[in-house]
Amino acid sequence: MVQLLDNRDFRRTLWLIVGCVVFFAFIVSFFCFFSYKRLYAGVEKERLELLGRLTEEIPEIKGKEDLFFEKGSERYYQKGLSIAIKYGYAKGNFLGNAAFNISFLRSVLFSLCVLVCSAFFILIIFSGQLSKIYKTLREYSLGADAVMNEDYDYSFDSLEEGDLAILGTQLDQMVRRLKLTVEALNAEKEKLRIFISQMTHQLKTPLASMKLMIELSLSDNIDPEKKREFLERSLAEQNKMEWLIQTLLDISRLEIGKVKLNMKDIELPELIKQTVQVLEPRWRKKNHQIIFSLPESFRFQCDPNWFGQALENILKNAIDYTPENGRIEIKLVENDAYMKLIFKDNGIGIEPEDLPFIFDKFYRGRKALIINRNGTGIGLTLSKAIIERHDGEIRIKSIPGTGSEFILEFPRDHLKKS
């Protein structure tokens, strides 16, 4: 019962019924009061008429009129009753009194009318409330059909209050979540379609090249040197495909949290210099100048293998898209809030329209396709996934024709906790 009283619709209906009952009870009481008053007036009139008649027809009674207003006794009552019976009066025969009968019938009929009216009004109130409830439920049913037919813009919201309004709000929230889920699934479906298309393109070219070179190597009249060259190129293509597949697997494992990082307390400047040393043949070939702006010592918690891979991909990107005799600066900036590791080059830069997609799988800007046709477009994707697994973030600032700046940022509180 307490739970029902918490329901606003039930309370409103209950108050309407109580108000209706009180209203009609007031009307009945008012009518009964006036009926009693009318009956009393009738009895009073009969007594006074009798007093006037007796004093007129029996002069001897004059001077004794106060007897009519004194309180009677049982003896007088019995004597009066015996006299009345002689003239045909039957004790308790109130129906023989016409005035009383009319007044009584009026009271009964009025009470019945009030009872019927109150029942009718209560029925109207219940019917209205039930009609409203069923109307709302029908609307919700139609809304559910609309949602099942992928109309996710349907609104169950109501300006009313009560349990049904709460249900409508919850249904609205459910539909919004369902809409977001469907949109996310469609987005993932589209990403999967694009990924399969791009993956097919990435594998189709080297596979066709390998097939051609193997077929040439199997011909009878091929020169041994050429045969060796074709086989070596086939092996290189095979290694490239193996690296591509392994990198994609690494990205997927990092994104779904399946990689367990082996966190160690290392000297970050030392790891950076090792990465530069690994790529030394590559940057020396283009006569690049590597400039360090690093502290002598900076302790950093990371998985050296994974984090080193992220740094290598970022540095490799800077080398590939910086012209000969270019300049690459690596610097570390820190304060009480964060630590930043910055790779800055004076290369070709990135077009503004390419920046939002630069970390997407297989995405390569127009300039990148021209300068480095052997790139795959997943190195930076892997770096981003690794950095995010280390609770960091990576951003890019770039001006076309001037250079790019890759900023790796890590919160200091994270570094201290690590």
Summary of the structure (lengths in Angstrom):
residues: 418
radius of gyration: 50.3
end to end distance: 56.0
largest distance: 169.0
contacts: 1072
relative contact order: 0.06
helix: 67%
strand: 11%
